[in-house]
Amino acid sequence: MNPDRIVLISFGYSGNVLPEVIVNDIEQEYSIPVYIKEGYMDISEYYDGRRRQYNGNELLRKIDENYGADNVKTLAIFNVDLFIPILTYIFGQAFLNGRTGIASIHRLSNERYGMPKDDKLLTDRFRKEVIHELGHTFGLIHCINTACVMHSSTYVEDIDMKGHHLCAKCKAEVDRNRNAQ
């Protein structure tokens, strides 16, 4: 699939400008126009009461089923705590070489960790997470380059340490994958 646009769908995060702030950065990394829309979906069936979190695998499948479209990369944005069965929590995930991904700001704010609010840092973390998950939809796996946005992030400190750009190797891989389709 050679996408002609990227769509960010904000679920339950209305009233905040985070998605708008990072549009130019996403367009710069992937050379594709980015559009933002608001979405609504009852996600209560994905809530695991024992964990007090939402199942990222099931939520991603539902997003793909309901919002995935040919020639479009879609990333759904949430403000809930996500998990997958093998991990305590995740910041987001995406189908490798697929059309959809998800990301949540829930664990990206300083307040979550008992530190003072920092909107600039929150925006920076969010930018990196969205670009990272979209990278997976373009066929990128985790990169060994610690400055690359595709470097794996287990903790917010890992997100803070990397940049928000694709390294030259990952950028070339995105271009190769897009041209091959």
Secondary structure, DSSP 8 states (H G I E B T S, - for coil): ---SEEEEEEES-TT--HHHHHHHHHHHHH-S-EEEEEE----GGGEETTTTEEEHHHHHHHHHHHH--TTEEEEEEE-S-EEETTEEEESEEE-TTSSEEEEE-TTTSGGGGT----HHHHHHHHHHHHHHHHHHHTT----S-TTSTTS--SSHHHHHHS-SS--HHHHHHHHHHHHH-
